[in-house]
Amino acid sequence: MAKTIRLDIVTPEKVSYSEDVNMVIARTTGGDIGVLPGHAPLIAGLAIWPLRVQKEEGEVQLAVCGGFIEVTPEKVTVLGNCVELAEDIDIIRAEKAKERAEARLRSPEEIDVARAEAALKRAMARLKAAENNKNNKM
């Protein structure tokens, strides 16, 4: 059995990531999954949450804003609405987005609650990916 599996992460704008990796850990709408080389075929919706990628050199995290994951024994394809590498995340901007979303949810005026909750989840996924990336480098 192969030691690595190909991971391609695609957004509407570009191919965000394409490498051979040891393992992919993703949060799907049905729960967390771990994907190793030779995994059974699978298609699932992705939750807004960091995607963990394990390689020989260590772990990389990417903030994923929903989408889909397709798994075959040789390849994992992530079709993401948006994907950001942890090192590309502007932490200050993500913290401000989190604060804005929380303020909207506390506001007494009528708002689009689902949209505010999604914005909050995206900001939290970015902050979690950036934080975990920082901790993995120590």
DSSP file with accessible surface (Angstrom, degrees, kcal/mol):
  #  RESIDUE AA STRUCTURE BP1 BP2  ACC     N-H-->O    O-->H-N    N-H-->O    O-->H-N    TCO  KAPPA ALPHA  PHI   PSI    X-CA   Y-CA   Z-CA
    1    1 A M              0   0  198      0, 0.0    37,-0.0     0, 0.0     0, 0.0   0.000 360.0 360.0 360.0 142.5    0.0    0.0    0.0
    2    2 A A        -     0   0   68      1,-0.1     3,-0.0     2,-0.1     0, 0.0  -0.258 360.0-142.5 -63.5 150.9    1.2    3.5   -0.8
    3    3 A K  S    S+     0   0  148     33,-0.1     2,-0.3     2,-0.0    -1,-0.1   0.671  81.5  40.0 -88.6 -19.5    2.6    5.6    2.0
    4    4 A T        -     0   0   56     32,-0.1     2,-0.4    51,-0.0    18,-0.2  -0.855  64.3-151.0-127.9 164.3    1.1    8.9    0.7
    5    5 A I  E     -A   21   0A   2     16,-2.9    16,-3.0    -2,-0.3     2,-0.3  -0.980  28.8-111.0-133.2 142.4   -2.2   10.0   -0.9
    6    6 A R  E     -Ab  20  75A  85     68,-1.8    70,-3.2    -2,-0.4     2,-0.5  -0.587  29.5-163.1 -75.5 133.7   -2.6   13.0   -3.3
    7    7 A L  E     +Ab  19  76A   0     12,-2.8    12,-2.0    -2,-0.3     2,-0.5  -0.981   9.5 179.3-120.8 120.2   -4.5   15.9   -1.9
    8    8 A D  E     -Ab  18  77A  24     68,-2.6    70,-2.9    -2,-0.5     2,-0.5  -0.990   6.7-168.3-119.2 125.6   -5.9   18.6   -4.2
    9    9 A I  E     -Ab  17  78A   0      8,-3.1     7,-2.1    -2,-0.5     8,-1.4  -0.972  11.0-176.0-116.5 121.1   -7.8   21.5   -2.8
   10   10 A V  E     -Ab  15  79A  46     68,-3.2    70,-2.6    -2,-0.5     5,-0.2  -0.944   9.1-177.5-123.1 135.0   -9.7   23.6   -5.3
   11   11 A T        -     0   0   10      3,-2.9    70,-0.2    -2,-0.4    71,-0.1  -0.735  48.7 -95.8-115.8 172.4  -11.7   26.8   -4.8
   12   12 A P  S    S+     0   0  104      0, 0.0     3,-0.1     0, 0.0    69,-0.1   0.805 124.9  44.5 -58.8 -25.6  -13.6   28.7   -7.5
   13   13 A E  S    S-     0   0  149      1,-0.2     2,-0.3     0, 0.0    69,-0.0   0.813 123.3 -31.9 -88.6 -34.2  -10.6   31.0   -7.9
   14   14 A K        -     0   0  136     -3,-0.1    -3,-2.9     3,-0.0     2,-0.8  -0.986  67.6 -73.2-168.8 173.4   -7.7   28.5   -8.0
   15   15 A V  E     -A   10   0A  93     -2,-0.3    -5,-0.2    -5,-0.2     3,-0.1  -0.821  45.7-173.8 -84.4 111.0   -6.0   25.3   -7.0
   16   16 A S  E     +     0   0A  26     -7,-2.1     2,-0.3    -2,-0.8    -6,-0.2   0.759  63.3   6.9 -82.6 -26.8   -5.1   26.3   -3.4
   17   17 A Y  E     +A    9   0A  17     -8,-1.4    -8,-3.1    -3,-0.1    -1,-0.3  -0.964  55.5 170.9-159.2 136.5   -3.1   23.2   -2.5
   18   18 A S  E     +A    8   0A  47     -2,-0.3     2,-0.3   -10,-0.2   -10,-0.2  -0.779  29.5 122.3-154.4 102.5   -1.8   20.1   -4.3
   19   19 A E  E     -A    7   0A  75    -12,-2.0   -12,-2.8    -2,-0.3     2,-0.4  -0.981  61.2 -99.0-153.6 162.9    0.7   17.7   -2.7
   20   20 A D  E     +A    6   0A  89     -2,-0.3     2,-0.3   -14,-0.2   -14,-0.2  -0.766  50.3 179.2 -85.6 130.6    1.2   14.1   -1.6
   21   21 A V  E     -A    5   0A   0    -16,-3.0   -16,-2.9    -2,-0.4    34,-0.2  -0.840  37.7-131.2-131.3 166.5    0.4   13.8    2.1
   22   22 A N  S    S-     0   0   31     32,-2.5     2,-0.3     1,-0.3    33,-0.2   0.827  86.2  -5.4 -86.3 -36.4    0.3   11.1    4.7
   23   23 A M  E     -C   54   0A  44     31,-1.7    31,-3.0    13,-0.1     2,-0.4  -0.986  53.1-150.7-159.4 148.6   -3.1   11.8    6.2
   24   24 A V  E     -CD  53  35A   0     11,-2.0    11,-3.2    -2,-0.3     2,-0.5  -0.991   9.5-166.4-123.6 130.6   -6.0   14.2    5.9
   25   25 A I  E     +CD  52  34A  26     27,-3.0    27,-2.7    -2,-0.4     2,-0.3  -0.983  18.0 172.6-119.0 121.8   -8.3   14.9    8.8
   26   26 A A  E     - D   0  33A   1      7,-2.2     7,-2.8    -2,-0.5     2,-0.7  -0.936  33.5-130.8-130.8 150.2  -11.5   16.8    7.9
   27   27 A R  E     - D   0  32A  85     -2,-0.3    20,-2.6     5,-0.2     5,-0.2  -0.896  32.8-172.6 -99.6 111.7  -14.7   17.8    9.7
   28   28 A T  E >   -ED  46  31A  13      3,-2.6     3,-1.4    -2,-0.7    18,-0.3  -0.472  42.9 -99.6 -93.2 173.8  -17.6   16.7    7.5
   29   29 A T  T 3  S+     0   0  114     16,-2.1    17,-0.1     1,-0.3     3,-0.1   0.695 127.3  48.4 -67.4 -13.5  -21.3   17.6    8.1
   30   30 A G  T 3  S-     0   0   75      1,-0.4    -1,-0.3    15,-0.4     2,-0.2   0.409 127.0 -77.2-104.3  -0.7  -21.6   14.1    9.6
   31   31 A G  E <   -D   28   0A  32     -3,-1.4    -3,-2.6     2,-0.0    -1,-0.4  -0.729  67.7 -36.2 131.6-179.5  -18.5   14.3   11.9
   32   32 A D  E     -D   27   0A  94     -5,-0.2     2,-0.3    -2,-0.2    -5,-0.2  -0.506  52.1-171.6 -79.6 143.2  -14.7   14.1   11.7
   33   33 A I  E     -D   26   0A  39     -7,-2.8    -7,-2.2    -2,-0.2     2,-0.4  -0.967  14.6-150.4-131.8 150.2  -13.0   11.7    9.3
   34   34 A G  E     -D   25   0A  33     -2,-0.3     2,-0.5    -9,-0.2    -9,-0.2  -0.982  14.0-158.3-117.3 132.4   -9.4   10.6    8.9
   35   35 A V  E     +D   24   0A   0    -11,-3.2   -11,-2.0    -2,-0.4   -30,-0.1  -0.951  13.6 174.6-119.2 120.7   -8.2    9.7    5.4
   36   36 A L    >   -     0   0   93     -2,-0.5     3,-1.6   -13,-0.2   -13,-0.1  -0.757  48.6 -72.2-112.0 164.0   -5.1    7.5    4.8
   37   37 A P  T 3  S+     0   0   16      0, 0.0    37,-0.2     0, 0.0    -1,-0.1  -0.273 122.6  29.2 -54.6 139.0   -3.8    6.1    1.6
   38   38 A G  T 3  S+     0   0   43     35,-2.9    36,-0.1     1,-0.2   -33,-0.0   0.527  85.4 161.3  86.4   7.6   -6.1    3.3    0.3
   39   39 A H    <   -     0   0   56     -3,-1.6    -1,-0.2    34,-0.4    36,-0.1  -0.218  46.8 -99.4 -60.3 148.6   -9.2    4.7    2.0
   40   40 A A        -     0   0   64      1,-0.1    -1,-0.1    32,-0.1    31,-0.1  -0.346  51.6 -85.5 -64.7 148.3  -12.6    3.6    0.7
   41   41 A P        +     0   0  101      0, 0.0     2,-0.3     0, 0.0    31,-0.2  -0.277  60.4 165.9 -58.1 142.5  -14.3    5.9   -1.7
   42   42 A L  E     - F   0  71A  59     29,-2.0    29,-3.3    -3,-0.1     2,-0.4  -0.982  27.4-165.3-159.2 143.9  -16.4    8.6   -0.1
   43   43 A I  E     + F   0  70A 121     -2,-0.3     2,-0.3    27,-0.2    27,-0.2  -0.996  25.9 159.0-132.4 131.4  -18.1   11.9   -0.8
   44   44 A A  E     - F   0  69A  19     25,-2.2    25,-2.7    -2,-0.4     2,-0.2  -0.990  41.1-106.6-148.6 155.9  -19.2   14.2    2.0
   45   45 A G  E     - F   0  68A  15     -2,-0.3   -16,-2.1    23,-0.2     2,-0.4  -0.574  37.6-130.1 -78.7 145.6  -20.1   17.8    2.7
   46   46 A L  E     -EF  28  67A  12     21,-3.1    21,-0.8   -18,-0.3   -18,-0.3  -0.823  11.2-139.2-100.8 139.9  -17.5   19.8    4.6
   47   47 A A  E     -     0   0A  29    -20,-2.6     2,-1.0    -2,-0.4    19,-0.7  -0.444  38.5 -90.7 -83.4 164.4  -18.2   21.8    7.7
   48   48 A I  E    S+ F   0  65A  39     17,-0.2    17,-0.2    -2,-0.1    -1,-0.1  -0.699  86.5 109.2 -76.9 105.3  -16.7   25.2    8.2
   49   49 A W  E    S- F   0  64A  77     15,-1.3    15,-0.9    -2,-1.0    17,-0.2  -0.959  75.2 -73.5-172.1 156.7  -13.6   24.1   10.2
   50   50 A P  E     - F   0  63A   4      0, 0.0     2,-0.5     0, 0.0    13,-0.3  -0.367  39.9-138.5 -65.0 140.1   -9.8   23.7    9.8
   51   51 A L  E     - F   0  62A   3     11,-3.4    11,-2.1   -25,-0.1     2,-0.5  -0.881  16.7-144.8 -96.2 126.7   -8.6   20.9    7.5
   52   52 A R  E     -CF  25  61A  90    -27,-2.7   -27,-3.0    -2,-0.5     2,-0.5  -0.847  14.1-170.0 -99.3 130.8   -5.6   19.1    9.0
   53   53 A V  E     -CF  24  60A   0      7,-3.1     7,-2.9    -2,-0.5     2,-0.5  -0.977   6.4-157.2-122.8 118.1   -3.0   17.8    6.7
   54   54 A Q  E     +CF  23  59A  61    -31,-3.0   -32,-2.5    -2,-0.5   -31,-1.7  -0.854  19.8 165.5-101.5 128.3   -0.3   15.5    8.0
   55   55 A K  E >   - F   0  58A  39      3,-2.6     3,-1.5    -2,-0.5   -34,-0.1  -0.796  53.6 -95.3-128.7 172.0    3.0   15.2    6.1
   56   56 A E  T 3  S+     0   0  124      1,-0.3     3,-0.1    -2,-0.3   -35,-0.0   0.878 125.4  52.7 -55.2 -38.1    6.5   13.8    6.9
   57   57 A E  T 3  S-     0   0  152      1,-0.2     2,-0.3    -3,-0.0    -1,-0.3   0.545 124.7 -87.9 -77.5 -10.6    7.6   17.4    7.9
   58   58 A G  E <   -F   55   0A  38     -3,-1.5    -3,-2.6     2,-0.0     2,-0.4  -0.885  61.5 -36.1 134.5-164.4    4.6   17.9   10.3
   59   59 A E  E     -F   54   0A  38     -2,-0.3     2,-0.4    -5,-0.2    -5,-0.2  -0.792  41.5-167.4-104.6 139.8    1.1   19.1   10.2
   60   60 A V  E     -F   53   0A  28     -7,-2.9    -7,-3.1    -2,-0.4     2,-0.4  -0.944   8.9-155.3-118.5 142.5   -0.4   21.9    8.1
   61   61 A Q  E     -F   52   0A   7     -2,-0.4    25,-1.9    -9,-0.2     2,-0.4  -0.951   7.0-169.9-121.6 144.8   -3.8   23.4    8.7
   62   62 A L  E     -FG  51  85A   0    -11,-2.1   -11,-3.4    -2,-0.4     2,-0.5  -0.990  24.8-125.5-129.2 136.0   -6.1   25.2    6.3
   63   63 A A  E     -FG  50  84A   0     21,-2.8    21,-2.0    -2,-0.4     2,-0.5  -0.726  29.8-164.5 -80.1 123.8   -9.2   27.1    7.1
   64   64 A V  E     -FG  49  83A   2    -15,-0.9   -15,-1.3    -2,-0.5     2,-0.5  -0.952  15.7-156.6-115.4 130.4  -12.0   25.6    5.0
   65   65 A a  E     -F   48   0A   8     17,-2.5   -17,-0.2    -2,-0.5    16,-0.1  -0.386  60.0 -75.4-101.5  52.6  -15.3   27.5    4.5
   66   66 A G  E    S+     0   0A   7    -19,-0.7    15,-1.5    -2,-0.5    16,-0.4  -0.168  75.3 124.3  82.8 178.1  -17.5   24.5    3.7
   67   67 A G  E     -FH  46  80A  11    -21,-0.8   -21,-3.1    13,-0.3     2,-0.3  -0.953  57.5 -57.2 130.8-147.4  -17.7   22.6    0.4
   68   68 A F  E     -FH  45  79A 124     11,-2.5    11,-2.8    -2,-0.3     2,-0.4  -0.950  28.9-149.6-137.7 154.0  -17.2   18.9   -0.4
   69   69 A I  E     -FH  44  78A   1    -25,-2.7   -25,-2.2    -2,-0.3     2,-0.5  -0.986   9.2-167.7-124.2 133.1  -14.6   16.2    0.0
   70   70 A E  E     -FH  43  77A  93      7,-2.9     7,-3.0    -2,-0.4     2,-0.4  -0.994   8.8-167.3-119.5 127.9  -14.2   13.3   -2.4
   71   71 A V  E     +FH  42  76A   1    -29,-3.3   -29,-2.0    -2,-0.5     5,-0.2  -0.952  13.2 168.3-119.7 132.4  -12.0   10.4   -1.4
   72   72 A T        -     0   0   43      3,-2.8     3,-0.4    -2,-0.4   -33,-0.3  -0.848  53.6 -96.7-124.7 169.6  -10.7    7.6   -3.6
   73   73 A P  S    S+     0   0   46      0, 0.0   -35,-2.9     0, 0.0   -34,-0.4   0.819 124.3  31.1 -58.8 -25.7   -8.0    5.1   -2.5
   74   74 A E  S    S+     0   0  138      1,-0.2   -68,-1.8   -37,-0.2     2,-0.3   0.563 122.4  34.1-106.9 -11.7   -5.3    7.2   -4.3
   75   75 A K  E     -b    6   0A  83     -3,-0.4    -3,-2.8   -70,-0.2     2,-0.4  -0.999  49.7-155.9-153.2 145.0   -6.6   10.8   -4.0
   76   76 A V  E     -bH   7  71A   0    -70,-3.2   -68,-2.6    -2,-0.3     2,-0.5  -0.990  17.2-169.5-118.8 127.4   -8.5   13.3   -1.9
   77   77 A T  E     -bH   8  70A  24     -7,-3.0    -7,-2.9    -2,-0.4     2,-0.5  -0.980   2.7-165.7-118.8 125.6  -10.1   16.2   -3.6
   78   78 A V  E     -bH   9  69A   0    -70,-2.9   -68,-3.2    -2,-0.5     2,-0.7  -0.960   4.5-165.3-110.2 123.2  -11.5   19.1   -1.6
   79   79 A L  E     -bH  10  68A  92    -11,-2.8   -11,-2.5    -2,-0.5     2,-0.4  -0.928  23.4-175.2-105.4 102.1  -13.9   21.5   -3.4
   80   80 A G  E     - H   0  67A   4    -70,-2.6   -13,-0.3    -2,-0.7     3,-0.2  -0.802  37.8-142.5-107.1 144.3  -14.0   24.4   -1.0
   81   81 A N  S    S-     0   0  105    -15,-1.5     2,-0.3    -2,-0.4    -1,-0.1   0.893  97.0  -9.6 -63.8 -41.4  -16.0   27.6   -1.1
   82   82 A a        -     0   0   33    -16,-0.4   -17,-2.5   -71,-0.1     2,-0.4  -0.961  68.9-170.8-153.7 146.9  -12.9   29.3    0.3
   83   83 A V  E     -G   64   0A  18     -2,-0.3     2,-0.4   -19,-0.2   -19,-0.2  -0.996   2.1-173.6-141.5 133.7   -9.6   27.9    1.7
   84   84 A E  E     -G   63   0A  42    -21,-2.0   -21,-2.8    -2,-0.4     2,-0.1  -0.995  24.6-127.8-132.0 128.8   -6.8   29.7    3.4
   85   85 A L  E >>  -G   62   0A  37     -2,-0.4     3,-1.7   -23,-0.2     4,-0.5  -0.474  30.5-118.6 -65.2 143.6   -3.4   28.3    4.5
   86   86 A A  G >4 S+     0   0    4    -25,-1.9     3,-1.4     1,-0.3    -1,-0.1   0.881 113.5  54.5 -55.4 -40.1   -2.8   29.1    8.1
   87   87 A E  G 34 S+     0   0  104      1,-0.3    -1,-0.3   -26,-0.2   -25,-0.1   0.695 105.2  54.8 -71.5 -14.3    0.2   31.2    7.4
   88   88 A D  G <4 S+     0   0  107     -3,-1.7     2,-0.3     2,-0.1    -1,-0.3   0.501  83.0 110.5 -93.3  -3.6   -1.8   33.4    5.0
   89   89 A I    <<  -     0   0   14     -3,-1.4     2,-1.0    -4,-0.5     3,-0.1  -0.569  65.4-139.6 -79.6 129.7   -4.5   34.2    7.6
   90   90 A D     >  -     0   0   88     -2,-0.3     4,-2.5     1,-0.2     5,-0.2  -0.782  16.7-165.2 -85.2 101.9   -4.6   37.8    8.9
   91   91 A I  H  > S+     0   0   71     -2,-1.0     4,-2.7     1,-0.2     5,-0.2   0.899  84.4  51.5 -61.7 -41.8   -5.2   37.1   12.6
   92   92 A I  H  > S+     0   0  107      1,-0.2     4,-2.3     2,-0.2    -1,-0.2   0.934 111.6  47.5 -62.2 -44.0   -6.2   40.7   13.4
   93   93 A R  H  > S+     0   0  164      1,-0.2     4,-2.3     2,-0.2    -1,-0.2   0.917 112.3  49.8 -63.5 -41.5   -8.7   40.8   10.5
   94   94 A A  H  X S+     0   0    5     -4,-2.5     4,-2.3     2,-0.2    -2,-0.2   0.901 110.0  50.8 -65.3 -39.5  -10.2   37.4   11.6
   95   95 A E  H  X S+     0   0   90     -4,-2.7     4,-2.4     2,-0.2    -1,-0.2   0.915 110.9  48.8 -64.3 -40.6  -10.6   38.6   15.2
   96   96 A K  H  X S+     0   0  117     -4,-2.3     4,-2.5     2,-0.2    -2,-0.2   0.898 110.3  51.1 -65.9 -38.5  -12.4   41.7   14.0
   97   97 A A  H  X S+     0   0   22     -4,-2.3     4,-2.4     2,-0.2    -2,-0.2   0.903 110.1  50.3 -64.7 -39.6  -14.7   39.6   11.8
   98   98 A K  H  X S+     0   0   62     -4,-2.3     4,-2.6     2,-0.2    -2,-0.2   0.934 110.9  48.5 -62.3 -46.3  -15.4   37.4   14.8
   99   99 A E  H  X S+     0   0  118     -4,-2.4     4,-2.4     2,-0.2    -2,-0.2   0.906 111.4  50.0 -62.0 -42.1  -16.2   40.4   16.9
  100  100 A R  H  X S+     0   0  129     -4,-2.5     4,-2.4     2,-0.2    -1,-0.2   0.926 111.8  47.8 -62.4 -44.1  -18.5   41.9   14.2
  101  101 A A  H  X S+     0   0    0     -4,-2.4     4,-2.1     2,-0.2    -2,-0.2   0.918 112.1  49.0 -65.2 -42.0  -20.4   38.6   13.8
  102  102 A E  H  X S+     0   0   58     -4,-2.6     4,-1.5     1,-0.2    -1,-0.2   0.911 110.9  50.7 -63.6 -40.6  -20.8   38.3   17.6
  103  103 A A  H  X S+     0   0   46     -4,-2.4     4,-1.0     1,-0.2    -2,-0.2   0.904 109.2  51.1 -64.0 -40.4  -22.1   41.8   17.8
  104  104 A R  H  < S+     0   0  110     -4,-2.4     3,-0.5     1,-0.2    -1,-0.2   0.906 108.8  51.2 -62.2 -41.4  -24.6   41.2   15.1
  105  105 A L  H  < S+     0   0   60     -4,-2.1    -1,-0.2     1,-0.2    -2,-0.2   0.797 112.3  46.5 -68.9 -26.2  -25.9   38.1   16.8
  106  106 A R  H  < S+     0   0  181     -4,-1.5    -1,-0.2    -5,-0.2    -2,-0.2   0.608  89.1 111.9 -86.1 -13.9  -26.4   40.1   20.1
  107  107 A S     <  -     0   0   33     -4,-1.0     4,-0.1    -3,-0.5    -3,-0.0  -0.350  63.9-144.6 -66.0 138.0  -28.1   43.0   18.3
  108  108 A P  S    S+     0   0  135      0, 0.0    -1,-0.1     0, 0.0     3,-0.1   0.706  75.1  90.7 -75.4 -18.3  -31.8   43.4   19.0
  109  109 A E  S    S-     0   0  139      1,-0.1     2,-0.2    -5,-0.0    -2,-0.0  -0.340  94.7 -86.1 -76.9 160.8  -32.5   44.5   15.5
  110  110 A E        +     0   0  197     -2,-0.0     2,-0.3     2,-0.0    -1,-0.1  -0.476  58.0 163.9 -69.9 130.6  -33.5   42.0   12.8
  111  111 A I        -     0   0   52     -2,-0.2     2,-1.2    -4,-0.1     3,-0.1  -0.891  51.2 -93.3-136.4 169.5  -30.6   40.4   11.1
  112  112 A D     >  -     0   0   99     -2,-0.3     4,-2.3     1,-0.2     5,-0.2  -0.752  42.0-170.8 -84.6  96.4  -29.9   37.4    8.9
  113  113 A V  H  > S+     0   0   72     -2,-1.2     4,-2.9     1,-0.2     5,-0.2   0.904  80.3  52.9 -61.6 -43.6  -29.0   35.0   11.7
  114  114 A A  H  > S+     0   0   65      1,-0.2     4,-2.3     2,-0.2    -1,-0.2   0.909 110.8  47.9 -60.8 -40.6  -27.8   32.2    9.4
  115  115 A R  H  > S+     0   0  183      2,-0.2     4,-2.2     1,-0.2    -1,-0.2   0.914 112.7  48.0 -67.1 -42.0  -25.5   34.6    7.6
  116  116 A A  H  X S+     0   0    4     -4,-2.3     4,-2.2     2,-0.2    -2,-0.2   0.908 111.9  50.0 -65.6 -39.9  -24.1   36.0   10.9
  117  117 A E  H  X S+     0   0   93     -4,-2.9     4,-2.5     2,-0.2    -2,-0.2   0.902 110.1  50.3 -65.5 -39.6  -23.5   32.5   12.3
  118  118 A A  H  X S+     0   0   29     -4,-2.3     4,-2.5    -5,-0.2    -2,-0.2   0.913 109.9  50.7 -64.6 -40.6  -21.7   31.5    9.1
  119  119 A A  H  X S+     0   0   21     -4,-2.2     4,-2.3     2,-0.2    -2,-0.2   0.909 110.6  49.6 -62.7 -40.8  -19.5   34.6    9.3
  120  120 A L  H  X S+     0   0   29     -4,-2.2     4,-2.6     2,-0.2    -2,-0.2   0.933 110.7  49.4 -63.6 -44.2  -18.7   33.7   13.0
  121  121 A K  H  X S+     0   0  121     -4,-2.5     4,-2.5     1,-0.2    -2,-0.2   0.904 110.5  50.6 -62.5 -41.5  -17.9   30.1   12.0
  122  122 A R  H  X S+     0   0   82     -4,-2.5     4,-2.3     2,-0.2    -1,-0.2   0.935 111.6  47.5 -62.6 -44.5  -15.5   31.2    9.2
  123  123 A A  H  X S+     0   0    0     -4,-2.3     4,-2.4     1,-0.2    -2,-0.2   0.923 112.9  48.8 -63.4 -41.6  -13.7   33.7   11.5
  124  124 A M  H  X S+     0   0   87     -4,-2.6     4,-2.6     1,-0.2    -1,-0.2   0.888 109.6  51.9 -67.6 -36.7  -13.4   31.0   14.2
  125  125 A A  H  X S+     0   0    1     -4,-2.5     4,-2.5     2,-0.2     5,-0.2   0.919 110.7  48.7 -64.7 -41.9  -12.0   28.4   11.7
  126  126 A R  H  X S+     0   0   49     -4,-2.3     4,-2.5     2,-0.2    -2,-0.2   0.932 113.1  46.6 -61.9 -45.9   -9.4   31.0   10.5
  127  127 A L  H  X S+     0   0   30     -4,-2.4     4,-2.6     2,-0.2    -2,-0.2   0.908 112.9  49.5 -65.3 -40.1   -8.4   31.7   14.1
  128  128 A K  H  X S+     0   0   73     -4,-2.6     4,-2.7     2,-0.2     5,-0.2   0.929 112.3  47.4 -65.5 -43.8   -8.2   28.0   15.0
  129  129 A A  H  X S+     0   0    0     -4,-2.5     4,-2.2     1,-0.2    -2,-0.2   0.932 114.6  46.4 -63.5 -44.0   -6.1   27.2   11.9
  130  130 A A  H  X S+     0   0    7     -4,-2.5     4,-2.1    -5,-0.2    -2,-0.2   0.916 113.9  48.6 -65.1 -41.6   -3.7   30.1   12.6
  131  131 A E  H  X S+     0   0  107     -4,-2.6     4,-2.4    -5,-0.2    -2,-0.2   0.935 112.8  46.9 -64.6 -45.6   -3.4   29.3   16.3
  132  132 A N  H  X S+     0   0   32     -4,-2.7     4,-2.1     1,-0.2    -1,-0.2   0.867 110.6  53.0 -66.2 -35.4   -2.7   25.6   15.6
  133  133 A N  H  X S+     0   0   19     -4,-2.2     4,-1.0    -5,-0.2    -1,-0.2   0.923 109.8  48.4 -63.2 -43.6   -0.2   26.4   13.0
  134  134 A K  H >< S+     0   0  122     -4,-2.1     3,-0.6     1,-0.2     4,-0.5   0.924 112.3  48.9 -63.1 -42.2    1.6   28.7   15.4
  135  135 A N  H >< S+     0   0   78     -4,-2.4     3,-0.8     1,-0.2    -1,-0.2   0.847 107.2  55.3 -67.3 -34.5    1.6   26.0   18.1
  136  136 A N  H 3< S+     0   0   83     -4,-2.1    -1,-0.2     1,-0.2    -2,-0.2   0.726 103.5  55.9 -71.7 -21.5    2.9   23.3   15.7
  137  137 A K  T <<        0   0  149     -4,-1.0    -1,-0.2    -3,-0.6    -2,-0.2   0.596 360.0 360.0 -84.7 -12.5    6.0   25.5   14.9
  138  138 A M    <         0   0  176     -3,-0.8    -3,-0.0    -4,-0.5    -4,-0.0  -0.414 360.0 360.0 -82.0 360.0    7.0   25.8   18.5
